[in-house]
Amino acid sequence: MSVRRKVFKSEHFQKQQNQYTEHCCVPFCTASAKFNGTISFHSFPAQNDLRTQWLINIRRDHFTISAHTKVCSRHFIPDHLVDPKTPEGRRRLAKDAVPLLFQWNDYSTQAPRLSVWERRERPAEPTCLDDPPADLTMDHDYCSAPEPSSLDMSCAENEDLSREVEELRNQLQELRVQTTFGLQRFAGSDEDIRFYTRFPSYDHLMSFWWLIEPSVHKMVRVSRAKAAAKKNEDVTHSRQSGRQVLQPVDEFFLFLVHLSVGLKERDLGHRFNIHPSTVSRIISTWTNYLYTLLGSVCIWLSQEEVKNNLPAEYKDYPDTQVILDCTELRCQTPSSPLLQSEMYSTYKSHCTMKGLVGIAPHGPVTFVSSLYAGSVSDKELFKQSGLANLLTEGMAVMVDKGFLITDCVKCKVYCPPFLSKQNQMPAYQVTETQSIARLRVHVERVIRRIKQNKLFDGVISLTHTVNISQLFTVACLLSNYQNKALVKAWVK
């Protein structure tokens, strides 16, 4: 290749390179030599002071200057562009010329800053964003007044972000409630409330909670009572040890789940995210609290109250005050032979604990005894329960034929007749037996409701026998608040 051809290619390449690389380096300026041939482009001066002033004016304080870094002629006042022109027909710069015209000062002349660190008084805020004041120079780079459209877009973006943050917070709260095993998790499902608490609905449960909530703060916790006993202090003046892990309503829900579903302490600890020992203390505390609170309410009704609510089906037995029956709870067989003989029930063929339950003719539980060893007879249990002291001569008791208590009470006893030595019952005794059985069956239905609590469904461990009597009493008393009427319509 000849030298001339090489020189021609080099000049052509340099001309193309200059055409495509010459553009203005001033911020917000889009001038380029490719699309505009009337604008001249000027390199930075070699003098350090003058070059620094150029950088300050165009707001490029920290900027790397190369051979292709140019400033277009639109940023110089006309006096700085002098003749003669270059061979390409472009204007030359006067000596010591500096760029002064920019977009941020509306291309009007202003005195340049002496240094980067020079501070100026801020102008008064413009009344309209479309007409900013002439002097908006600030002490930092790339400062320009925002457009109204950009402000609207920013406000819209902020509103969208705020809405999104609020939605995420709501979702997080919902997930927290769903992952936490507590009362609020099942507030929207009455079916789950019935399964875990035996209350028919969430509103029904909360109505009962509002009845007991005013006295919850007076509850004496098991750990607090033990600490006071060790120090020989009064429980009311001793400090409560530790902090409360669950809210009171969730502790009440935990107690109901233990009673209704029969879940063990370890299972409840995993569900409520607490230690099993804490679960045991909560159960013991609420057992004592509800036993004291509900037990302080007199459930025994006067003879007048029973008569005022007596169903029409009891017209043949108008003086009936209470309907009695016994129930047995299977328990673990003790290792002691003496205890085995005391707790063994011939009726269940297992070691049991036995209790007496009495209801009024219209359905509510009006009497609950403590639990006794399973070998005790119904008559002996009736004597030890203390119910005979509540009965007067004008009252009557309705029992099954296994209750031989006629000689133990002053009142009348409605009991199905025995066959005795007769080969066949007379017709009137058959009718009497059927009518008493039809009316007495409701006490068995109430007991079945109570024993639907799964805690009494299986074999009770001997470790629970300390407070099982209190738990059974609480379950009987809660049945007055949990359930509706025994029957919708009486069967003729």
C-alpha positions as CSV (number, residue, x, y, z in Angstrom):
1,M,0.0,0.0,0.0
2,S,1.4,3.4,-0.9
3,V,2.2,6.1,1.5
4,R,-0.4,8.5,0.0
5,R,-3.1,5.9,0.4
6,K,-2.2,5.4,4.0
7,V,-2.2,9.1,4.7
8,F,-5.6,9.5,3.0
9,K,-7.1,6.6,5.1
10,S,-5.6,8.1,8.3
11,E,-7.0,11.6,7.5
12,H,-10.4,10.1,6.6
13,F,-10.5,8.0,9.8
14,Q,-9.5,11.0,11.9
15,K,-12.2,13.2,10.2
16,Q,-14.8,10.5,10.9
17,Q,-13.5,10.1,14.5
18,N,-13.8,13.8,15.1
19,Q,-17.2,14.0,13.6
20,Y,-18.6,11.3,15.8
21,T,-16.7,12.2,19.0
22,E,-17.2,16.0,19.0
23,H,-20.0,16.7,21.4
24,C,-20.6,19.1,24.3
25,C,-19.7,17.9,27.8
26,V,-21.8,20.4,29.6
27,P,-24.7,18.8,31.6
28,F,-28.1,18.8,29.9
29,C,-26.5,20.0,26.6
30,T,-27.2,17.7,23.6
31,A,-25.2,19.5,20.9
32,S,-23.2,17.3,18.6
33,A,-21.1,17.9,15.5
34,K,-22.8,15.1,13.7
35,F,-26.1,16.9,13.5
36,N,-25.2,20.6,13.7
37,G,-22.5,22.1,11.5
38,T,-23.0,25.7,12.6
39,I,-21.9,25.2,16.2
40,S,-18.2,25.2,17.0
41,F,-16.7,23.0,19.7
42,H,-13.8,24.2,21.8
43,S,-11.2,22.2,23.8
44,F,-10.3,23.0,27.3
45,P,-7.5,25.6,27.8
46,A,-4.0,24.5,28.8
47,Q,-3.7,27.0,31.7
48,N,-4.5,25.3,35.0
49,D,-6.4,28.4,36.5
50,L,-8.5,28.9,33.4
51,R,-9.2,25.2,33.0
52,T,-10.3,25.1,36.6
53,Q,-12.7,28.0,36.1
54,W,-14.2,26.2,33.0
55,L,-14.8,23.1,35.2
56,I,-16.4,25.2,37.9
57,N,-18.7,27.0,35.5
58,I,-19.9,23.9,33.7
59,R,-20.3,22.2,37.1
60,R,-17.8,19.4,36.4
61,D,-15.6,19.9,39.4
62,H,-14.4,16.3,39.4
63,F,-14.0,15.4,35.7
64,T,-11.4,13.7,33.6
65,I,-10.5,15.8,30.5
66,S,-9.5,14.0,27.3
67,A,-8.5,15.3,23.8
68,H,-12.1,14.9,22.7
69,T,-13.7,16.8,25.6
70,K,-15.4,19.8,24.1
71,V,-17.6,22.7,25.0
72,C,-19.9,24.0,22.3
73,S,-20.1,27.7,21.3
74,R,-23.7,28.0,22.7
75,H,-22.2,28.4,26.2
76,F,-20.0,31.4,25.4
77,I,-21.2,35.0,25.1
78,P,-20.8,36.5,21.6
79,D,-17.9,38.7,22.7
80,H,-15.8,35.6,23.4
81,L,-16.2,34.4,19.8
82,V,-13.8,36.4,17.6
83,D,-12.5,36.3,14.0
84,P,-10.7,35.1,12.0
85,K,-12.6,31.8,11.7
86,T,-10.9,28.4,11.4
87,P,-10.4,26.8,8.0
88,E,-13.5,24.8,8.6
89,G,-15.5,28.0,9.0
90,R,-15.9,27.9,12.8
91,R,-15.4,30.8,15.3
92,R,-12.4,31.1,17.5
93,L,-12.4,31.8,21.2
94,A,-11.0,35.0,22.7
95,K,-8.2,34.8,25.2
96,D,-9.3,34.0,28.7
97,A,-12.9,33.2,27.5
98,V,-15.0,31.1,29.9
99,P,-18.4,29.4,29.3
100,L,-21.2,31.4,31.0
101,L,-24.5,30.4,29.3
102,F,-26.2,27.2,30.5
103,Q,-29.6,25.7,30.8
104,W,-29.8,26.1,34.6
105,N,-29.4,29.9,34.3
106,D,-31.7,30.1,31.3
107,Y,-28.6,30.9,29.1
108,S,-28.3,34.4,30.7
109,T,-25.0,35.9,31.8
110,Q,-24.1,35.6,35.4
111,A,-20.9,36.0,37.4
112,P,-19.1,32.7,37.8
113,R,-18.1,31.2,41.1
114,L,-14.6,31.8,42.2
115,S,-14.2,28.3,43.6
116,V,-16.1,25.1,44.2
117,W,-16.6,25.9,47.9
118,E,-18.1,29.4,47.3
119,R,-21.5,29.6,49.0
120,R,-24.3,32.0,47.9
121,E,-27.5,33.0,49.4
122,R,-30.4,30.9,48.2
123,P,-33.0,32.8,46.2
124,A,-36.6,33.1,47.4
125,E,-38.7,30.1,46.4
126,P,-40.4,30.7,43.1
127,T,-44.1,31.2,43.0
128,C,-44.3,28.9,40.0
129,L,-42.1,26.0,39.1
130,D,-42.4,26.9,35.4
131,D,-40.6,30.2,36.0
132,P,-37.7,29.6,38.3
133,P,-35.5,32.6,39.3
134,A,-32.4,33.4,37.3
135,D,-30.0,32.6,40.1
136,L,-30.4,29.0,41.2
137,T,-26.7,28.3,41.6
138,M,-26.1,26.0,44.6
139,D,-23.0,24.7,46.3
140,H,-23.2,21.3,44.7
141,D,-23.2,19.8,41.2
142,Y,-26.0,19.1,38.8
143,C,-28.6,21.2,40.5
144,S,-31.7,22.1,38.5
145,A,-35.3,22.9,39.3
146,P,-37.6,19.8,38.9
147,E,-40.3,19.8,36.3
148,P,-44.0,19.7,37.5
149,S,-44.5,16.5,35.6
150,S,-41.6,14.8,37.5
151,L,-43.0,16.0,40.8
152,D,-46.4,14.5,39.9
153,M,-44.7,11.2,39.0
154,S,-42.7,11.3,42.3
155,C,-45.9,11.8,44.3
156,A,-47.7,9.0,42.5
157,E,-44.7,6.7,43.1
158,N,-44.7,7.6,46.8
159,E,-48.4,6.9,47.0
160,D,-48.0,3.5,45.3
161,L,-45.1,2.6,47.6
162,S,-47.1,3.6,50.7
163,R,-50.0,1.5,49.5
164,E,-47.7,-1.4,48.8
165,V,-46.1,-1.1,52.2
166,E,-49.5,-1.1,53.9
167,E,-50.6,-4.1,52.0
168,L,-47.4,-6.0,53.0
169,R,-48.0,-5.1,56.6
170,N,-51.5,-6.4,56.5
171,Q,-50.3,-9.6,54.8
172,L,-47.6,-10.0,57.5
173,Q,-50.1,-9.5,60.2
174,E,-52.4,-12.1,58.7
175,L,-49.5,-14.6,58.3
176,R,-48.5,-13.9,61.9
177,V,-52.1,-14.6,63.1
178,Q,-52.3,-17.8,60.9
179,T,-49.0,-19.2,62.2
180,T,-49.8,-18.4,65.8
181,F,-51.9,-21.0,67.6
182,G,-54.3,-18.7,69.5
183,L,-57.9,-17.6,69.8
184,Q,-57.7,-15.0,67.1
185,R,-56.6,-17.6,64.6
186,F,-60.0,-19.4,64.9
187,A,-62.2,-16.3,65.5
188,G,-63.8,-16.7,62.0
189,S,-64.7,-20.4,62.3
190,D,-67.4,-21.3,64.8
191,E,-66.8,-25.0,63.9
192,D,-63.2,-24.8,65.1
193,I,-64.3,-22.9,68.3
194,R,-66.8,-25.7,69.0
195,F,-64.0,-28.3,68.5
196,Y,-61.4,-26.6,70.7
197,T,-63.5,-25.0,73.4
198,R,-67.0,-26.7,73.4
199,F,-68.5,-23.2,73.1
200,P,-71.0,-23.0,70.3
201,S,-69.6,-19.9,68.6
202,Y,-66.8,-17.3,69.0
203,D,-69.4,-14.7,70.1
204,H,-70.6,-17.1,72.8
205,L,-67.1,-17.7,74.0
206,M,-66.3,-14.0,74.1
207,S,-69.5,-13.3,76.1
208,F,-68.3,-15.7,78.8
209,W,-64.8,-14.1,78.6
210,W,-66.2,-10.7,79.3
211,L,-67.9,-12.0,82.4
212,I,-64.7,-13.3,83.9
213,E,-62.2,-10.7,82.5
214,P,-62.7,-8.1,85.3
215,S,-61.3,-10.5,87.9
216,V,-58.5,-12.0,85.8
217,H,-55.9,-9.5,87.2
218,K,-56.6,-10.9,90.7
219,M,-55.6,-14.4,89.6
220,V,-53.0,-16.0,91.8
221,R,-50.5,-17.9,89.7
222,V,-49.1,-21.2,90.8
223,S,-45.5,-20.1,90.7
224,R,-46.4,-17.0,92.7
225,A,-48.2,-19.0,95.3
226,K,-45.2,-21.4,95.7
227,A,-42.7,-18.6,96.0
228,A,-44.9,-16.9,98.7
229,A,-45.2,-20.2,100.6
230,K,-41.4,-20.7,100.7
231,K,-40.9,-17.2,102.1
232,N,-43.9,-17.4,104.4
233,E,-45.4,-14.3,102.8
234,D,-48.9,-13.3,102.0
235,V,-49.8,-14.2,98.4
236,T,-51.5,-10.8,97.8
237,H,-48.3,-9.0,98.8
238,S,-45.7,-11.2,97.1
239,R,-44.3,-10.2,93.8
240,Q,-45.1,-12.2,90.7
241,S,-42.1,-14.1,89.5
242,G,-41.3,-14.0,85.8
243,R,-43.2,-12.3,83.0
244,Q,-46.5,-13.4,81.4
245,V,-45.7,-15.2,78.1
246,L,-49.3,-15.3,76.7
247,Q,-52.1,-12.9,76.9
248,P,-54.8,-13.8,79.4
249,V,-57.4,-14.7,76.7
250,D,-54.9,-17.0,75.0
251,E,-54.1,-18.7,78.4
252,F,-57.8,-19.2,78.8
253,F,-58.0,-20.7,75.3
254,L,-55.0,-23.0,76.1
255,F,-56.9,-24.2,79.2
256,L,-60.0,-24.9,77.2
257,V,-58.0,-26.8,74.5
258,H,-56.4,-28.9,77.2
259,L,-59.8,-29.7,78.7
260,S,-61.8,-30.1,75.5
261,V,-59.3,-31.8,73.2
262,G,-57.2,-33.4,75.9
263,L,-53.9,-32.3,74.4
264,K,-50.8,-33.0,76.5
265,E,-48.4,-30.4,77.9
266,R,-45.7,-31.0,75.3
267,D,-48.1,-30.8,72.4
268,L,-49.6,-27.6,73.7
269,G,-46.1,-26.2,74.3
270,H,-45.3,-26.8,70.6
271,R,-48.5,-25.2,69.5
272,F,-48.3,-22.1,71.6
273,N,-44.5,-21.9,71.3
274,I,-43.8,-22.1,75.1
275,H,-42.1,-24.5,77.4
276,P,-44.2,-27.6,78.6
277,S,-43.6,-26.5,82.3
278,T,-45.1,-23.1,81.5
279,V,-48.1,-25.0,80.0
280,S,-48.5,-27.0,83.2
281,R,-48.4,-23.9,85.4
282,I,-51.0,-22.1,83.2
283,I,-53.3,-25.1,83.4
284,S,-53.0,-25.4,87.2
285,T,-53.4,-21.6,87.6
286,W,-56.6,-21.5,85.5
287,T,-58.0,-24.6,87.1
288,N,-57.7,-23.0,90.5
289,Y,-59.0,-19.7,89.3
290,L,-62.1,-21.1,87.5
291,Y,-62.8,-23.5,90.3
292,T,-62.8,-20.6,92.8
293,L,-64.6,-18.1,90.5
294,L,-67.3,-20.4,89.2
295,G,-67.6,-22.2,92.5
296,S,-68.4,-18.9,94.2
297,V,-71.6,-18.6,92.2
298,C,-74.4,-20.5,93.9
299,I,-75.8,-23.0,91.4
300,W,-78.3,-24.6,93.8
301,L,-81.7,-23.2,93.0
302,S,-84.5,-22.6,95.5
303,Q,-87.7,-24.5,95.4
304,E,-89.6,-21.5,94.0
305,E,-87.1,-21.0,91.1
306,V,-87.3,-24.7,90.1
307,K,-91.1,-24.6,90.1
308,N,-91.2,-21.4,88.0
309,N,-89.1,-23.1,85.4
310,L,-90.6,-26.5,85.7
311,P,-91.3,-28.0,82.2
312,A,-94.9,-29.2,81.5
313,E,-93.7,-32.8,81.2
314,Y,-93.1,-32.9,84.9
315,K,-96.8,-32.3,85.8
316,D,-96.9,-35.7,87.4
317,Y,-93.8,-34.9,89.5
318,P,-94.3,-31.2,90.3
319,D,-92.1,-31.2,93.4
320,T,-89.0,-32.6,91.7
321,Q,-86.0,-30.5,92.9
322,V,-83.0,-32.3,91.4
323,I,-82.3,-35.3,89.2
324,L,-79.2,-37.3,90.3
325,D,-76.9,-39.7,88.7
326,C,-73.3,-40.9,89.2
327,T,-70.5,-41.0,86.7
328,E,-67.1,-42.7,86.7
329,L,-63.8,-41.6,85.1
330,R,-61.2,-44.3,84.3
331,C,-57.8,-43.7,85.8
332,Q,-54.4,-45.4,85.8
333,T,-54.1,-48.4,88.0
334,P,-52.0,-47.5,91.1
335,S,-49.1,-49.7,92.1
336,S,-50.3,-50.1,95.7
337,P,-52.6,-53.1,96.2
338,L,-54.6,-51.2,98.9
339,L,-55.3,-48.3,96.5
340,Q,-56.2,-50.8,93.8
341,S,-58.8,-52.3,95.9
342,E,-60.2,-48.9,96.8
343,M,-60.4,-47.6,93.3
344,Y,-61.5,-50.7,91.5
345,S,-65.0,-50.5,90.2
346,T,-67.0,-53.7,89.7
347,Y,-69.3,-51.9,87.2
348,K,-66.4,-50.7,85.0
349,S,-64.0,-53.6,85.8
350,H,-61.3,-51.0,86.1
351,C,-59.9,-48.5,88.5
352,T,-62.0,-45.4,88.4
353,M,-62.9,-42.2,90.2
354,K,-66.6,-41.6,90.9
355,G,-68.6,-38.4,91.2
356,L,-72.3,-37.3,91.7
357,V,-74.0,-34.8,89.3
358,G,-77.4,-33.3,89.8
359,I,-79.5,-31.2,87.4
360,A,-82.7,-29.2,87.7
361,P,-85.7,-30.4,85.7
362,H,-85.2,-27.7,83.1
363,G,-81.5,-28.7,82.5
364,P,-78.8,-26.7,84.3
365,V,-76.3,-28.4,86.6
366,T,-77.2,-27.5,90.2
367,F,-75.0,-29.9,92.1
368,V,-71.5,-31.4,91.7
369,S,-69.7,-33.5,94.2
370,S,-66.0,-34.2,94.6
371,L,-64.5,-37.3,93.0
372,Y,-64.2,-40.4,95.2
373,A,-62.7,-43.8,94.8
374,G,-64.5,-46.1,92.3
375,S,-65.4,-48.7,94.8
376,V,-67.7,-46.5,96.8
377,S,-71.5,-47.2,96.4
378,D,-74.0,-44.7,95.1
379,K,-75.6,-44.5,98.5
380,E,-72.4,-43.8,100.3
381,L,-71.3,-41.3,97.8
382,F,-74.7,-39.5,98.3
383,K,-74.1,-39.4,102.0
384,Q,-70.5,-38.0,101.7
385,S,-71.5,-35.4,99.1
386,G,-73.5,-33.4,101.5
387,L,-76.5,-33.1,99.2
388,A,-78.9,-34.4,101.9
389,N,-78.4,-31.2,103.9
390,L,-79.9,-29.1,101.0
391,L,-83.1,-31.1,100.6
392,T,-86.2,-30.3,102.6
393,E,-89.5,-32.1,103.1
394,G,-91.3,-30.2,100.4
395,M,-88.8,-31.3,97.7
396,A,-88.4,-34.5,95.7
397,V,-85.4,-36.3,94.2
398,M,-85.5,-38.3,91.0
399,V,-82.9,-41.1,90.8
400,D,-82.2,-44.4,89.2
401,K,-83.2,-47.6,90.9
402,G,-79.6,-48.1,92.1
403,F,-79.9,-45.2,94.5
404,L,-81.2,-46.6,97.7
405,I,-81.4,-43.3,99.6
406,T,-84.9,-43.3,100.9
407,D,-83.7,-43.7,104.4
408,C,-81.1,-41.0,104.0
409,V,-83.3,-38.0,103.1
410,K,-86.4,-36.3,104.5
411,C,-87.9,-35.6,101.1
412,K,-89.7,-37.8,98.6
413,V,-87.6,-40.0,96.2
414,Y,-88.8,-40.8,92.7
415,C,-87.2,-44.1,91.8
416,P,-88.3,-46.8,89.4
417,P,-89.8,-49.8,91.3
418,F,-88.0,-53.0,91.7
419,L,-89.4,-56.3,90.5
420,S,-88.9,-57.7,94.0
421,K,-90.4,-61.1,94.5
422,Q,-93.1,-60.6,91.8
423,N,-93.0,-62.6,88.6
424,Q,-94.2,-59.6,86.6
425,M,-94.7,-55.9,87.3
426,P,-98.2,-54.5,87.4
427,A,-99.2,-52.2,84.6
428,Y,-99.1,-49.1,86.8
429,Q,-95.5,-49.8,87.8
430,V,-94.4,-50.3,84.2
431,T,-96.0,-47.0,83.3
432,E,-94.2,-45.3,86.3
433,T,-90.9,-46.8,85.4
434,Q,-91.2,-45.6,81.8
435,S,-92.2,-42.1,82.8
436,I,-89.4,-41.7,85.3
437,A,-86.9,-43.2,82.9
438,R,-88.0,-40.8,80.2
439,L,-87.5,-37.8,82.4
440,R,-84.4,-39.0,84.2
441,V,-82.5,-39.6,81.0
442,H,-81.7,-35.9,80.7
443,V,-79.2,-36.1,83.5
444,E,-77.4,-38.8,81.5
445,R,-77.4,-36.4,78.5
446,V,-75.8,-33.7,80.6
447,I,-73.2,-36.1,81.9
448,R,-72.5,-37.1,78.3
449,R,-71.9,-33.5,77.4
450,I,-69.5,-33.1,80.3
451,K,-67.6,-36.2,79.3
452,Q,-67.3,-35.1,75.7
453,N,-64.3,-33.2,77.0
454,K,-61.5,-35.5,75.8
455,L,-59.5,-35.1,79.0
456,F,-62.0,-37.4,80.6
457,D,-62.4,-39.7,77.6
458,G,-59.3,-41.8,78.1
459,V,-57.4,-43.2,81.1
460,I,-56.4,-40.4,83.4
461,S,-52.8,-40.5,84.5
462,L,-52.1,-40.5,88.2
463,T,-50.0,-37.4,87.8
464,H,-53.3,-35.5,87.1
465,T,-55.2,-36.9,90.1
466,V,-54.0,-33.9,92.2
467,N,-56.3,-31.5,90.4
468,I,-58.6,-33.9,88.5
469,S,-61.4,-33.3,90.9
470,Q,-61.2,-29.5,90.4
471,L,-61.0,-30.0,86.6
472,F,-64.1,-32.2,86.7
473,T,-66.0,-29.6,88.7
474,V,-64.9,-26.8,86.3
475,A,-66.1,-28.9,83.4
476,C,-69.5,-29.4,85.0
477,L,-69.9,-25.7,85.8
478,L,-68.7,-24.6,82.3
479,S,-71.5,-26.8,80.8
480,N,-74.0,-24.3,82.1
481,Y,-72.4,-21.6,80.0
482,Q,-71.3,-23.6,77.0
483,N,-74.4,-25.4,75.9
484,K,-77.9,-24.5,74.9
485,A,-81.1,-26.3,75.8
486,L,-81.0,-30.1,76.2
487,V,-83.9,-30.6,73.8
488,K,-85.6,-28.4,71.2
489,A,-89.0,-30.0,71.8
490,W,-90.0,-32.6,74.4
491,V,-91.0,-36.0,73.1
492,K,-94.5,-37.0,74.1
